[in-house]
Amino acid sequence: MKVASFVSIVIGSCMALPASAQERKPNAAFIQKKLDAEADSLLALYKQIHAFPELAFQEEQTSARLAKELRKVGFTVTEKVGVTGVVGVLKNGVGPTVLVRADMDALPIIEDTKLAYASKVRTRDKDGLDVGVMHACGHDMNAACLVGTARVMAQMKDRWQGTLVFIGQPAEEIGAGARAMLEDGLLQKFPRPDFALALHCDGRYPAGHVNYREGQMQANVDSVDIIVKGKGGHGAAPHATIDPIVLAARIILDLQTIVSRERNPLEPAVVTVGSIHGGTKHNIIPDEVKMQLTVRTMNDKSRAEVLESITRIATAAALGARAPEPIVKTRGESFTPALYNESELTKKMVALFKDVVGTERVHERPMSMGGEDFSQFTRAGLRTFYWHLGTADPGAFAESKKGGKALENTHSPYYAPVPEPTLRTGVLTMSMAILELMNEKKTR
């Protein structure tokens, strides 16, 4: 879809607003006009962030650029909040306080998109391993939308009153960034928000569209490490050893019964062994095997039960093999609670989005077992709303629906958002959401 045609569609939808929403039309038209002027600059910013991605808590260049951009339009900026986080505050009279979050970190993936601005970055991860780095989850788009929204809102100060708190958040990919910023005093050192907003990319919907879910949207996420212990020895004399590789294989199979035999089929859960390492040579039985699990649950009760089951099953398997007790550790520092959208706020935002981009471009999405640490702001007592931007090329999307090539989604080395109209849709919906909330009376 051409940008010009998308603009005409959006403005056309604004012209057809019902009387109760007529006041939205001038704001949407103003934002579109500003986006016309900012489009090339925002696209260049997006490409630069994409080309130079940084891993969790290493976002030095990205956070510095966001700080610079926010200062340029009048925000008071504080850097290094939660290690590499950025907080910008723009006060404009008495009114609600709205927080807008953009995550900044990338993933340890070698990019294979063939884009002219594709990442060629390699770095060392937290374990010292040499890895490629790629914005395979669209956080580059989220950051560019944050800057675009900051520019628009700074030019619309005569149309709203209140306080904006814009944050560049580190380390979403490891579930630690939101917690780090909160523990560093985000809600104490800066104005406490009445509302918190965030958007994210979704490669399964076409660019120019948005999707949402009311209530629970994503799952609890835990990372669990298991060290399976044994007794090493020569591979030709297995009877003189306790083989931790065989024991690890037994544990992996037994873990599957947690979901298939211990959980209510109507309450989803996921236990996935994503990594297993053990041994050094063909004919040596090692002393231990290390496994890494991701665990997804729907609520805190289910979480506690599933985590207990993992420990019980690993311990029982070791006992049956006369092996030392395994070490099972749940990484509490990377726990991500389930993500919820407040119902009342969601209904308000969905009605707004349907007015702004058209009813046919606003979709309710199914529940996901993915995770998102924006949920930490909900647990901190804020009223939150989180939505997704479609990022797929509309032509490719239509072809996939006809049985053609499947779309690439996030966390793939081939994933790349279509910059326009994704950028425009992100800035437009975020700016309009802020303006809508600035008219809200404080109720909490």
C-alpha positions in Angstrom: 0.0 0.0 0.0 1.3 3.4 -0.9 1.7 5.9 2.0 -0.4 8.5 0.2 -3.3 6.1 -0.2 -3.1 5.1 3.5 -3.1 8.8 4.5 -6.2 9.4 2.5 -7.9 6.4 4.0 -7.2 7.6 7.6 -8.2 11.1 6.9 -11.3 9.8 5.1 -12.2 7.7 8.1 -11.8 10.8 10.4 -14.2 12.7 8.2 -16.8 10.1 8.7 -16.7 10.2 12.5 -20.0 10.2 14.4 -20.9 13.5 16.1 -19.8 12.3 19.5 -16.2 11.9 18.2 -16.0 14.9 15.9 -13.5 16.6 18.2 -11.0 13.9 17.2 -10.9 14.9 13.5 -8.8 18.1 13.8 -6.3 16.3 16.0 -5.9 13.4 13.6 -5.5 15.7 10.6 -2.9 17.8 12.5 -0.9 14.7 13.4 -1.0 13.5 9.8 0.3 16.8 8.6 3.1 16.7 11.1 3.9 13.1 10.1 4.2 14.2 6.5 6.9 16.6 7.5 8.6 14.1 9.9 8.4 11.0 7.7 11.8 11.1 6.1 13.6 11.9 9.4 11.8 9.2 11.3 12.5 6.6 8.6 16.2 7.5 8.8 16.1 7.2 12.6 14.4 3.8 12.3 17.0 2.5 9.9 19.9 3.7 12.0 18.6 2.0 15.1 17.9 -1.2 13.1 21.4 -1.2 11.6 23.1 -0.8 15.1 21.2 -3.0 17.5 22.3 -3.7 21.1 21.6 -6.5 23.5 19.9 -6.2 26.8 21.5 -3.7 29.2 24.0 -2.8 26.5 21.8 -0.2 24.8 24.3 2.6 25.2 24.0 4.1 21.6 20.2 3.6 21.4 19.5 5.2 24.8 21.8 8.1 24.1 20.0 8.7 20.8 16.6 8.6 22.4 17.7 11.0 25.2 19.0 13.4 22.5 15.8 13.3 20.6 13.6 13.8 23.6 15.7 16.8 24.8 15.5 18.3 21.4 11.7 18.7 21.7 11.7 20.0 25.2 11.6 16.9 27.5 13.6 17.0 30.7 15.7 13.8 30.4 17.3 11.5 32.9 19.6 8.7 31.7 20.8 5.5 33.2 17.6 4.7 35.0 17.6 0.9 35.5 21.1 0.6 34.0 20.5 2.0 30.5 17.0 3.2 30.7 15.9 6.7 29.6 13.1 8.8 31.2 11.8 12.0 29.6 9.3 14.3 31.3 7.3 17.0 29.6 5.0 19.1 31.8 2.2 21.1 30.2 -0.1 22.4 32.9 -2.5 20.5 35.2 -3.9 17.3 34.0 -3.4 13.5 33.9 0.1 11.9 33.7 0.6 9.5 30.8 3.6 7.1 30.6 4.6 5.8 27.2 7.1 3.0 27.0 9.3 1.8 24.1 11.7 -1.1 24.6 15.1 -0.8 23.0 17.0 -4.1 23.2 17.7 -6.5 20.3 18.2 -10.3 20.1 21.3 -12.5 19.7 20.4 -13.4 16.1 22.3 -13.1 12.8 20.2 -11.0 10.5 19.4 -12.5 7.1 16.8 -10.0 5.7 19.1 -8.8 2.8 18.0 -5.2 3.6 20.4 -2.4 2.7 20.2 -1.3 6.4 20.5 -4.8 7.8 22.5 -5.3 11.0 26.1 -6.5 10.6 26.8 -6.1 14.3 28.5 -8.8 16.3 29.2 -8.6 20.0 29.8 -10.6 23.2 26.8 -11.7 25.2 26.6 -11.9 29.0 28.2 -15.3 28.9 31.1 -14.0 26.7 30.0 -15.8 23.6 30.4 -14.1 20.2 26.9 -13.5 18.7 25.2 -11.6 15.9 22.7 -9.0 17.0 19.5 -8.1 15.3 16.3 -6.2 16.0 14.2 -9.3 15.3 11.3 -8.2 17.6 10.7 -4.7 16.2 12.0 -2.7 19.2 13.7 -0.4 16.6 10.2 0.4 15.4 8.9 0.9 18.9 11.7 3.4 19.7 11.2 5.3 16.4 7.4 5.6 17.2 8.3 6.9 20.7 10.4 9.7 19.1 7.8 10.5 16.5 5.1 10.7 19.2 7.3 13.0 21.3 7.8 15.3 18.3 4.1 15.4 17.6 3.0 16.0 21.2 5.5 18.8 21.7 4.0 20.6 18.7 0.4 20.1 20.0 0.9 21.6 23.5 -2.0 23.9 22.9 -4.4 20.9 22.6 -3.6 19.0 25.8 -2.8 19.6 29.4 -1.0 17.2 31.8 2.4 15.5 32.0 4.1 13.1 29.6 6.6 10.5 30.9 8.3 8.9 27.9 10.7 6.0 28.7 13.2 4.0 26.7 13.3 0.7 28.5 16.2 -1.7 28.3 16.2 -5.5 28.5 12.7 -6.5 27.6 13.9 -9.6 25.8 15.3 -11.0 29.1 12.3 -9.9 31.1 14.5 -7.6 33.4 14.3 -4.1 32.1 10.9 -2.9 33.4 11.8 -4.4 36.9 15.2 -2.6 36.8 13.6 0.8 36.1 10.9 0.3 38.8 13.5 -0.8 41.3 15.6 2.3 40.4 12.7 4.5 41.5 10.8 5.2 38.3 7.5 5.7 40.1 9.1 7.6 43.0 11.6 9.9 41.3 9.3 11.0 38.4 5.6 11.9 38.2 3.5 8.8 38.9 1.4 8.0 35.8 -2.4 7.7 35.7 -2.1 5.6 32.6 0.7 3.6 30.9 0.8 2.9 27.2 3.0 0.7 25.0 2.8 -0.7 21.4 4.7 -3.5 19.8 5.2 -5.1 16.3 3.3 -8.1 15.0 4.4 -9.7 11.7 1.1 -11.6 11.3 -1.0 -8.6 10.4 -0.6 -6.1 7.5 1.0 -2.7 8.0 -1.5 0.0 8.7 -3.5 -2.4 11.0 -3.6 -2.7 14.8 -4.6 -5.5 17.1 -5.4 -5.8 20.8 -6.9 -8.0 23.5 -9.0 -7.1 26.4 -8.1 -8.6 29.8 -5.3 -11.2 29.8 -3.2 -10.9 26.7 0.0 -12.9 27.5 1.3 -15.5 30.0 3.6 -15.7 33.0 7.1 -16.5 31.9 9.7 -18.2 33.9 13.3 -19.4 33.1 14.4 -22.6 34.9 17.9 -24.0 35.0 18.5 -27.7 35.8 21.9 -29.2 36.4 21.6 -33.0 36.1 24.4 -34.6 38.1 25.9 -38.0 37.6 29.2 -39.9 37.8 31.5 -39.7 34.9 33.6 -42.4 33.3 34.6 -44.2 30.2 31.9 -44.7 27.5 33.0 -48.4 27.2 32.2 -49.0 30.9 28.8 -47.4 31.5 28.1 -49.8 34.4 30.8 -48.0 36.3 29.1 -44.6 35.8 25.8 -42.8 36.5 25.1 -41.4 33.1 23.6 -37.8 33.3 22.9 -37.7 29.6 20.5 -40.7 29.8 19.1 -39.2 33.0 18.5 -35.8 31.3 16.7 -37.5 28.5 14.4 -39.3 31.0 13.7 -36.0 32.7 12.9 -34.3 29.4 10.3 -37.0 28.6 8.9 -36.9 32.1 8.5 -33.2 32.0 6.0 -33.6 29.2 3.6 -35.2 31.5 3.2 -32.0 33.5 1.0 -30.5 30.8 -0.4 -33.7 29.4 -1.3 -35.4 32.6 -1.1 -33.0 35.6 -2.7 -29.8 34.2 -6.4 -29.1 33.5 -6.7 -29.2 29.7 -8.7 -26.0 29.8 -5.9 -24.1 31.5 -2.9 -23.9 29.1 0.7 -24.3 30.2 4.0 -24.8 28.4 7.2 -26.5 29.6 9.9 -26.3 26.9 13.5 -27.4 27.2 15.2 -25.0 25.0 18.8 -25.8 25.7 20.8 -28.9 26.7 24.5 -29.2 27.1 26.7 -32.0 28.3 29.8 -33.9 27.5 33.0 -33.2 25.7 33.9 -36.3 23.6 32.4 -39.4 22.0 33.7 -41.9 24.6 33.4 -40.0 27.8 30.4 -40.0 30.0 30.3 -36.6 31.7 29.6 -35.7 35.3 26.7 -33.4 34.6 24.3 -32.0 32.0 22.9 -28.5 32.0 19.4 -27.8 30.7 17.5 -24.5 30.3 13.7 -24.4 30.3 11.1 -21.8 29.5 7.8 -22.2 31.4 4.5 -20.4 30.5 1.5 -20.4 32.8 -1.8 -18.5 33.0 -1.9 -17.4 36.6 0.1 -17.4 39.9 -1.5 -20.6 41.2 -0.7 -22.5 38.0 2.8 -21.1 38.0 3.5 -22.3 41.6 2.2 -25.8 40.8 4.1 -26.2 37.5 7.4 -25.0 39.0 6.9 -27.5 41.9 6.3 -30.3 39.4 9.5 -29.6 37.6 11.6 -29.9 40.8 9.7 -33.0 41.9 10.1 -34.8 38.5 13.8 -34.0 38.2 14.5 -35.1 41.8 12.5 -38.3 41.4 14.3 -39.3 38.2 17.6 -38.8 39.9 16.6 -40.9 42.8 15.5 -43.7 40.5 19.0 -43.6 38.8 20.9 -43.5 42.1 22.2 -40.1 41.0 23.0 -37.1 43.2 20.1 -34.7 43.6 19.9 -32.3 40.7 20.0 -28.5 41.1 16.8 -26.9 39.9 16.8 -23.1 39.9 14.0 -20.8 38.9 15.5 -17.4 37.8 13.4 -15.0 39.8 15.2 -12.0 38.3 13.9 -12.8 34.9 10.3 -13.7 35.8 7.7 -11.9 33.7 4.2 -11.8 35.0 1.1 -12.2 32.8 0.1 -9.2 30.8 -3.3 -7.7 31.2 -5.1 -4.8 29.5 -7.6 -3.0 31.8 -11.1 -3.6 30.4 -12.4 -0.1 30.7 -9.3 1.5 29.2 -9.2 -1.1 26.4 -12.7 -0.4 25.4 -12.0 3.3 25.2 -8.8 2.8 23.2 -10.4 0.4 20.7 -13.3 2.8 20.0 -10.7 5.5 19.4 -8.6 3.4 17.1 -11.6 2.4 15.1 -12.4 6.0 14.5 -8.8 6.9 13.7 -7.7 4.1 11.3 -11.0 2.5 10.4 -13.0 -0.4 12.0 -11.7 -2.9 9.3 -8.1 -2.2 10.5 -8.6 -2.9 14.2 -8.6 -6.6 15.2 -9.0 -8.5 18.4 -6.2 -11.0 18.7 -6.2 -14.4 20.5 -4.5 -15.1 23.8 -0.8 -15.7 23.5 1.6 -17.8 25.6 4.3 -15.2 24.9 5.6 -12.9 27.5 6.0 -9.1 27.9 7.5 -7.3 30.8 5.3 -4.2 30.3 3.1 -6.3 32.7 5.4 -5.1 35.5 3.8 -1.7 35.2 0.3 -3.3 35.7 1.6 -5.1 38.8 2.9 -1.8 40.1 -0.6 -0.5 40.1 -0.8 1.5 36.9 -3.7 1.4 34.4 -2.2 -0.1 31.3 -3.0 -0.6 27.7 -0.8 -2.5 25.2 -1.4 -3.0 21.5 0.3 -4.4 18.4 1.1 -2.8 15.1 0.8 -4.9 12.0 4.1 -4.8 10.1 3.7 -7.2 7.1 3.7 -6.0 3.5 -0.1 -6.0 2.6 0.6 -7.8 -0.7 2.6 -10.5 1.1 -0.2 -10.8 3.7 -2.8 -11.3 1.0 -0.7 -13.9 -0.7 -0.2 -15.8 2.5 -3.9 -15.9 3.0 -4.3 -17.6 -0.4 -1.8 -20.3 0.7 1.3 -18.6 -0.5 4.5 -18.0 1.3 4.1 -17.8 5.1 4.8 -14.5 6.8 7.9 -14.1 8.9 7.1 -13.2 12.4 9.2 -11.7 15.2 12.3 -13.6 16.5 13.2 -14.8 13.0 16.4 -13.8 11.2 14.2 -12.9 8.2 11.8 -10.7 10.0 11.6 -7.0 9.0 8.7 -4.6 9.4 7.5 -2.6 6.4 8.5 0.9 7.6 5.5 2.6 6.1 2.8 2.8 7.0 3.9 1.0 10.2 5.7 4.1 11.6 2.8 6.4 10.7 0.2 4.1 12.3 2.3 3.8 15.5 2.7 7.5 15.9 -0.8 8.3 15.0 -2.4 5.8 17.3 -0.1 6.6 20.2 -0.5 10.4 19.8 -4.3 10.1 19.6 -4.4 7.7 22.6 -2.5 10.3 24.7 -4.8 13.1 23.6 -7.8 11.0 24.5 -6.4 10.2 28.0 -5.5 13.8 28.6 -9.2 14.5 28.8 -9.7 11.9 31.5 -10.4 13.0 35.0 -8.2 11.4 37.7 -10.1 8.6 39.3 -7.3 6.8 41.2 
